[in-house]
Amino acid sequence: MQQPRNSLCQQLKKARQSPGFGLRLGIIAAVPLLICVLFGWAWGALTPDRLSPDKLVNVLEKTGGVHPGYRRNHAKGLCVAGYFEGNGQGSALSKADVFRVERTPVIGRFAIAGDNPNAADGAVPVRSMALQFKSDSGQEWRTGMNALPFFTVATPQGFLDQQTAAIPDPATGKPDPAKMQAFLAQHPEAKPFYAWVKGRVPTSSWASDSYNSLNAFRVTNAQGETRAVRWSMQPQTAATPITPQDKTDPLFLQKDLKQRLAQGPLKWNLVLTVAANNDPTNDATKAWPDDRQKVTAGTLVLTSAQDQADGNCRDINYDPLILPDGISGSDDPLLSARSAAYSSSFNRRTHEEAQAKQGAAL
């Protein structure tokens, strides 16, 4: 047993005496440091002026406070479940399994914008639908859509500026009008959104809203042809305006959806809108013309609802860049920012939930 040990020692001695040993040792020692530096750069620790996911999430917390265990935006919601019935027409655009003539299970979530889980349902003009599709082959598609015709801003920096301007003034509890005016002067692309909000009459139900991807994506079919698209979920439920009674009930959207589902499934048509060559794919503030090619790819059928506290959507991060083969992200800069911010929010709330459970166990 002594001979192998001596042989190993001799080999190490020769290695130390070799000309490149110090350099190799330095490289090995530098690897962990480099990894730490890269992580620090990615999350803004080494470049405090650089826009990072944490900065986006931090400013959301300032607008409505910190609510441990909840999403940092669209905090108040309701879990739903059902399936998507593909009709095969979407396969002309994308080879994704979900567009075949088959049924795909869906776990979804309706919500209102904002980070306050106790906000009244009628207090916020923006509503959302998030969905997770999982095919039998293991393909997964997650999408977060909003009941808007276009988004407020075109860039992550614009979103940060908007949320910063919306931080409540401690003296009034409301955003400073001067800061909002300064934001609009800096970002005139946001003016159409606020004009839309001012003239919009909300519906009385999540079930009757149309939900749009807003961001563009790229789809590729089995022949290798790639096109830019946006998609929307268009309701089969007729819309009725919000009523004065709805406005007095802070849970009217949740109660309405549960009552409707108790009577039967709710349905939406998934419509893919195909971009023309000159349509912008990197600017979610610009709607495409109505005459663009549209393909109805199937029907979303929702059959049940669960409170989000213990519902099956609670632990799903609806990252818009979790996409199946046949769908990919576009050059829209908001997509990567959304993905990173969703991850930061998810990590925070799951860490808070774990701490709460640990504290309860003590």
C-alpha positions in Angstrom: 0.0 0.0 0.0 3.0 2.3 0.5 4.2 2.3 -3.1 1.1 3.9 -4.7 1.2 6.7 -2.1 4.8 7.4 -2.8 4.1 7.4 -6.5 1.3 9.9 -6.1 3.5 12.2 -4.1 6.2 12.0 -6.7 3.6 12.9 -9.4 2.4 15.9 -7.4 6.0 17.1 -6.9 6.7 17.0 -10.6 3.4 18.8 -11.3 4.3 21.6 -8.9 7.7 22.0 -10.6 6.2 22.2 -14.1 6.2 25.7 -15.6 2.4 26.0 -16.0 1.4 24.7 -12.6 0.9 28.1 -11.0 -1.2 29.3 -13.9 -3.4 26.2 -13.8 -3.8 26.5 -10.0 -4.8 30.2 -10.4 -7.4 29.4 -13.0 -8.9 26.7 -10.9 -9.1 29.0 -7.9 -10.6 31.8 -10.0 -13.5 29.7 -11.3 -15.7 30.0 -8.1 -14.9 33.7 -7.9 -15.9 34.2 -11.5 -19.2 32.4 -10.9 -20.0 34.7 -8.0 -19.1 37.7 -10.1 -21.4 36.6 -12.9 -24.3 36.0 -10.5 -23.7 39.4 -8.9 -23.7 41.1 -12.3 -26.8 39.3 -13.4 -28.8 40.5 -10.4 -27.3 44.0 -10.3 -25.2 43.6 -7.1 -22.1 44.8 -8.9 -23.8 47.4 -11.2 -26.4 49.2 -9.0 -27.4 51.5 -11.7 -28.2 48.7 -14.1 -31.9 47.7 -14.5 -32.3 44.3 -12.9 -35.2 41.9 -12.1 -35.0 42.8 -8.4 -35.3 46.5 -9.2 -38.6 45.9 -11.1 -40.0 43.8 -8.3 -38.8 46.3 -5.6 -40.7 49.1 -7.3 -43.8 47.0 -7.4 -43.6 46.5 -3.7 -43.4 50.3 -3.2 -46.6 51.0 -5.0 -48.8 48.8 -2.8 -46.6 47.5 0.1 -45.2 44.1 0.8 -47.7 41.2 1.2 -45.6 38.1 2.2 -46.5 35.0 0.3 -48.3 36.7 -2.6 -47.3 37.5 -6.1 -45.7 41.0 -6.5 -48.2 41.8 -9.3 -51.6 40.4 -10.0 -51.6 39.3 -6.4 -55.4 38.8 -6.1 -56.8 36.0 -8.2 -58.6 32.7 -8.5 -57.4 29.3 -9.7 -59.2 27.6 -12.5 -58.8 24.3 -14.4 -60.0 22.6 -17.6 -58.7 21.7 -21.0 -57.9 23.1 -24.4 -59.5 21.4 -27.4 -57.2 21.8 -30.4 -58.9 21.8 -33.8 -55.7 21.3 -35.9 -55.9 24.6 -37.7 -53.0 26.1 -35.6 -50.7 23.4 -36.9 -50.4 25.3 -40.2 -48.5 27.9 -38.2 -46.9 25.9 -35.3 -45.8 22.3 -34.8 -46.5 22.6 -31.0 -48.6 19.6 -29.7 -51.3 21.9 -28.3 -52.4 22.9 -31.8 -53.1 19.4 -33.0 -56.5 17.8 -32.9 -56.3 16.7 -29.3 -57.2 17.7 -25.8 -54.6 19.3 -23.5 -55.1 19.7 -19.7 -55.0 23.3 -18.5 -54.4 25.0 -15.1 -55.1 28.7 -15.1 -55.6 31.8 -13.0 -57.7 34.9 -13.3 -56.5 38.0 -11.5 -56.6 41.8 -11.2 -53.4 43.9 -11.6 -51.6 45.2 -8.6 -49.8 43.8 -5.6 -52.5 44.2 -3.0 -54.3 40.8 -2.4 -57.0 42.7 -0.6 -57.9 45.1 -3.3 -61.6 45.4 -4.4 -62.2 43.6 -7.7 -63.6 46.8 -9.2 -60.7 49.0 -8.0 -58.3 48.0 -10.8 -58.9 48.5 -14.5 -56.5 45.7 -15.7 -57.6 42.0 -15.5 -55.6 39.0 -16.5 -55.7 35.3 -17.5 -52.7 33.0 -17.1 -52.6 29.5 -18.4 -50.4 26.4 -18.3 -50.9 23.8 -21.0 -49.2 20.4 -20.6 -49.4 17.9 -23.4 -49.1 14.1 -23.1 -45.7 14.2 -24.7 -44.4 16.5 -21.9 -44.5 19.8 -23.9 -45.4 22.7 -21.7 -46.7 26.2 -22.6 -47.3 29.0 -20.2 -48.8 32.3 -21.1 -49.9 35.4 -19.2 -52.5 37.6 -21.0 -54.2 40.8 -20.2 -57.6 42.2 -21.0 -56.0 45.1 -22.9 -55.7 46.0 -26.5 -52.0 47.1 -26.1 -49.5 47.6 -23.3 -48.6 50.9 -21.6 -44.9 51.0 -22.4 -42.5 49.3 -24.8 -39.4 48.7 -22.7 -38.5 47.4 -19.2 -37.1 50.9 -18.4 -40.4 52.4 -19.3 -42.2 50.0 -17.0 -39.8 50.9 -14.2 -40.5 54.6 -14.8 -44.2 54.1 -14.8 -44.2 52.2 -11.5 -41.9 54.7 -9.9 -44.2 57.5 -10.9 -47.2 55.6 -9.4 -45.6 55.2 -5.9 -48.1 56.8 -3.5 -47.2 60.1 -1.9 -47.1 59.5 1.9 -49.0 62.8 2.4 -51.9 61.8 0.3 -51.7 58.1 -0.2 -52.0 58.6 -4.0 -49.5 59.0 -6.8 -48.1 62.5 -7.3 -49.9 64.0 -10.4 -46.7 66.0 -11.2 -44.7 62.8 -11.4 -47.3 61.1 -13.6 -47.2 64.1 -15.9 -43.5 63.9 -16.1 -43.7 60.2 -16.8 -46.1 60.8 -19.7 -43.9 63.6 -21.1 -40.9 61.1 -21.0 -43.0 58.3 -22.4 -45.6 59.6 -24.9 -46.2 56.0 -26.1 -48.2 55.5 -22.8 -50.8 58.1 -23.6 -53.1 55.8 -25.7 -53.2 53.4 -22.9 -54.4 56.0 -20.3 -56.9 57.3 -22.9 -58.2 53.7 -23.3 -58.6 53.3 -19.5 -60.4 56.6 -19.2 -63.0 55.6 -21.8 -63.3 51.9 -20.9 -66.5 50.5 -19.3 -65.5 47.3 -17.4 -67.5 44.1 -17.9 -69.3 42.4 -15.0 -67.3 39.1 -15.4 -63.9 37.6 -16.0 -65.9 35.2 -18.2 -66.8 37.8 -20.8 -63.4 39.5 -21.2 -60.9 39.0 -24.1 -57.3 38.4 -23.0 -54.4 39.2 -25.3 -50.8 38.2 -25.3 -49.8 41.8 -26.1 -46.2 40.6 -26.8 -45.3 39.1 -30.1 -44.0 35.5 -30.4 -42.5 33.5 -33.2 -44.2 30.2 -34.4 -42.6 27.5 -36.6 -44.5 24.8 -38.4 -43.4 21.3 -39.3 -42.1 22.6 -42.7 -39.7 25.0 -40.9 -41.7 28.1 -41.8 -41.6 30.8 -39.1 -44.0 33.7 -38.6 -44.6 36.3 -36.0 -47.9 36.1 -34.1 -49.8 37.4 -31.2 -52.7 35.5 -29.6 -55.9 36.2 -27.7 -58.6 34.3 -25.8 -61.9 35.5 -27.1 -64.9 34.7 -24.9 -68.0 32.8 -26.0 -69.8 34.5 -23.1 -71.7 37.7 -23.9 -70.4 40.8 -22.1 -72.5 43.0 -19.8 -71.3 46.2 -18.2 -70.3 46.4 -14.6 -73.2 47.3 -12.3 -73.4 49.6 -9.3 -74.0 46.5 -7.2 -70.8 44.9 -8.5 -68.8 48.0 -7.5 -69.9 47.6 -3.9 -68.8 43.9 -3.7 -65.0 43.5 -3.4 -65.3 39.9 -4.5 -67.8 40.2 -7.3 -65.5 38.8 -10.0 -64.6 35.7 -8.0 -68.2 35.1 -6.9 -69.5 35.5 -10.4 -67.0 33.1 -11.9 -67.7 30.4 -9.3 -71.5 30.7 -9.9 -71.1 30.5 -13.6 -68.8 27.4 -13.4 -71.3 25.8 -11.1 -73.8 26.0 -13.9 -71.5 24.7 -16.6 -68.2 25.1 -18.4 -66.9 28.5 -19.7 -65.3 28.8 -23.1 -63.0 31.0 -25.1 -61.6 30.7 -28.7 -57.9 30.8 -29.0 -57.2 33.1 -32.0 -53.7 33.5 -33.5 -53.1 36.8 -35.3 -50.3 36.6 -37.9 -48.1 39.7 -38.4 -47.5 41.3 -41.8 -43.9 42.1 -42.8 -44.0 45.6 -41.5 -45.8 45.0 -38.2 -43.7 45.7 -35.1 -42.8 42.7 -33.0 -40.7 44.6 -30.5 -43.3 47.2 -29.3 -46.3 46.0 -27.3 -47.8 49.5 -27.2 -48.7 49.2 -30.9 -51.7 47.1 -31.9 -51.6 45.4 -35.3 -54.3 46.3 -37.8 -57.6 44.3 -37.6 -57.3 43.0 -41.1 -54.3 40.7 -40.3 -54.7 37.0 -40.9 -56.4 35.2 -38.0 -56.4 31.5 -37.2 -58.8 30.0 -34.6 -56.7 27.2 -33.2 -59.2 25.7 -30.8 -61.3 26.2 -27.7 -60.4 26.7 -24.1 -62.9 25.0 -21.8 -62.8 25.8 -18.0 -64.7 23.5 -15.8 -63.8 24.4 -12.1 -62.4 27.0 -9.8 -60.4 26.9 -6.6 -59.4 29.7 -4.1 -55.8 30.5 -4.8 -54.7 29.9 -1.2 -54.9 26.1 -1.8 -55.6 26.0 -5.5 -53.6 24.2 -8.1 -52.3 27.4 -9.7 -50.8 28.8 -6.5 -47.3 27.5 -7.0 -47.1 28.0 -10.8 -44.9 30.7 -12.1 -46.6 31.8 -15.3 -43.3 32.6 -17.1 -44.2 33.7 -20.6 -40.9 32.2 -22.0 -41.8 28.6 -20.9 -42.7 27.6 -24.4 -43.2 24.3 -26.4 -41.3 23.2 -29.5 -42.9 25.3 -32.2 -43.2 28.6 -30.3 -40.4 30.9 -29.3 -39.9 34.4 -28.0 -39.6 37.5 -30.3 -37.4 40.5 -30.1 -39.8 42.2 -27.7 -37.6 43.4 -24.8 -40.5 43.0 -22.3 -40.5 39.2 -22.6 -37.1 38.6 -21.0 -37.9 41.3 -18.4 -41.2 39.6 -17.5 -39.6 36.2 -17.3 -36.8 37.4 -15.0 -39.2 39.5 -12.8 -41.6 36.6 -12.5 -38.8 34.4 -11.3 -37.7 37.0 -8.7 -41.3 37.4 -7.5 -41.7 33.6 -7.3 -38.5 33.2 -5.3 -39.5 35.8 -2.8 -43.0 34.5 -2.1 -42.0 30.9 -1.9 -39.2 31.9 0.5 -41.7 33.8 2.6 -44.1 30.8 2.6 -41.3 28.5 3.8 -40.4 30.9 6.6 -44.0 31.2 7.7 -44.3 27.4 7.8 -41.0 27.1 9.7 -42.2 29.7 12.2 -45.5 27.9 12.7 -43.7 24.7 13.4 -41.6 26.2 16.2 
